[in-house]
Amino acid sequence: MFTKKPEGESITKMGDRMGGETKTPFTERPATYAAKSPTPSASKMVPSIIGEDLTITGNVTSKGEIQVDGEIQGDIHCGSLLLGDKSQVMGGVIAEDIVVRGRVVGSIRGLRVTLQAQSHVEGDIFHQSLAIEQGAYFEGKSRRSDNPLAEIKTAPAASRTADKPAGLGSKSEDEGSSAISSHAAE
């Protein structure tokens, strides 16, 4: 198996590799750690998990992914959100990717929103792309937007103009939106 040393090749010892210094494997920093930046991107981060037995009262914010299996009474703002089967959210949800399997009472704003068959959503959805599986419950308005996340900052100004009567040249609140009610077949 190991019969002879290859001709012409040199074998490098660990100490020689570090410029003559003798380093042990425990004091040497692996290349995989050195290559990582101090703040890894959201796509490479492990999701934050809110377990079934946890109830949070207040807003939750993260730059990465959040998986909710418990209950949140407040708003969620994150990069990517997965609401599990037993999750309950009483508040607004804002994320690029949102997958709902549980219950949401509040508005949803996301680039890609998916309501899976067991989901229950009561509130408006502002989205770039929306998928609703058969059996999902959705009560509210669905409004498509090229950038639903950017409209967050303009929402207070838009609500002031919505107070004007529709006959005075202002756009009616229902124009450009569709109201959808989809009930689960049981």
N, C-alpha and C positions, 0 to 999 in steps of 0.2 A: 504494500500500500504506500508507505512513505519510504521509498528505497534510497533516493538520492536527491541532492539539492539541484535545482535547475541551473544550467550553465549560463553564465553572463548576467544573471539577475542578482541584485543585492537584497538582502533582507533588512528592513528598517525596524529598529527597536523603538518602543514608545518614547523613550527618552531622547533618541536621535530626532524624532519627528518634531519635537518641540524646540528645536534649535540648540540641542545639547543639554537642556535642563532635564532633570529627571522628574517626571510627573507620574503620579499614580492615576489609575482610572477614576478615582474618586475626587481628585482635585482638578482634573481636566474637564473643561466644559465641552459637552458634545456639540457637534456641528449643527444638529437639529435645533438645539436651544439657541445657539448663536444666530441662526438664520431668522428666528422669529422676531418680529418687532415688539416693542413694549406693549402696544395695544393691538392685539390681533383683530382682524376684520370680523364683522358680525357673522359672516358665513362659516367661519372656522371655529366659532365659539360654541361651547356646550350650552344647550338651552337651560334657562332658569325654570325650575319646576315648582309649581304651587300645588301641593298635594291635596287629596280629597278631604283630609281632616283639618285643613287650614282655611280660615276666613280672614280676609284683609279688609279693613275699613279705611279707605283712603285711596289716593291715586297711586298707580304703579307705573314706573318709567324705566325703560331699558333701551340700550342701543342694539342689543342682540335679540335673540329669540326667547320667547316666553311660552311655556306650556302650562295651561291652567287646568287643574282637575278639581280644584276647590271652589271657593266663593270669593268674589271681589265686589265690594260695595264702593265703587269709585271708578274713575276713568283709567284706561290702560293706553299707554303710548309706547310703542316698541317697534323694532325692525320687522319682526315676524311673530305671528301669534297662532297658537294652536289651542283651541278651547275643547277640552275633552268631553266625553259623554256625560259626566256628572257635574260639569262646570256650570257656574251661575255667575253672570256679570250683570250688575245693576249700575250701569253707567256707560259712557261713551268709549268706543274702541277706535284707535288710530294705529295703523301699521301698513307696511307695504304688502305683505302677504298675510291673509287671514283665512283660517280654516275653522269653521264653527261646527261642532258636534253637539254642544250643550245648549244652554239658554242664555240669551242676551236680551236685556230690556234697556234699550238706549240706542243711540246712533252708531253706525259703523262707517268708517272712512278708510278705504284701502285701494291700492292699485289692483290687486287680484283678491277677490273675495269668493269663498266657496262655502255654501251652506249644504252640509251633508244631510242625509236622509233623516237622522234623528235630531236635527237642530230645531230650535224654537227661537225665533227672532221677532221681537216687538220693537220696531224703530226704523228709522230711515237708513238707507244704505247709499253712500256716495262712493262710486267705484269707477275704475277704468275697464275692468272685466269682472263679470259676475257669473257664477255657476250655481244653479240651484238644483239639487238632486230631487228626484221624485220622493215624496213623503216628508219633505222639509216643511216647517211651518214658518211663514213669513207674513207679518202684518205691518205694513208701512209703505213708504215710497222708495222707489229705486231710481236713482239719478246717475246717469253716466256722465263722466267728466274726464277730460284729458289729463288733468292733474288734481285729483280729489284731495291730496294732502296739502296742496298749496292754498286751497280755498278756505282752510281753517282760519287764516289770518284775515280774510276778507268777509267772513261770515257775519261779524257784528255790524259792519257797514251795510251789508245786504239786508239784514233784518230791519234796519231803520227805513229802508226804501220800501220794504214789503208792507209797512203800515199804511201806505198811501192807498186810496181806493183804486181798483183795477181800471176804472174808466178814465183816469187822469193821465193816461199814457205810460203808466208803470207796468211792468210785466207781471202778470198774474203768477201767484205762487205755484200753481199747478201746471203752467206751461212748460213743456220740455221734460216733464217727469211722468212716470207711470206708477200707478198704485197697483200693487200686486198683493193678493192674499192667497196663499197656498196652504192648504190644510193637510195634515198627515192622514193617510188612509189607514185606518186601523181595523 
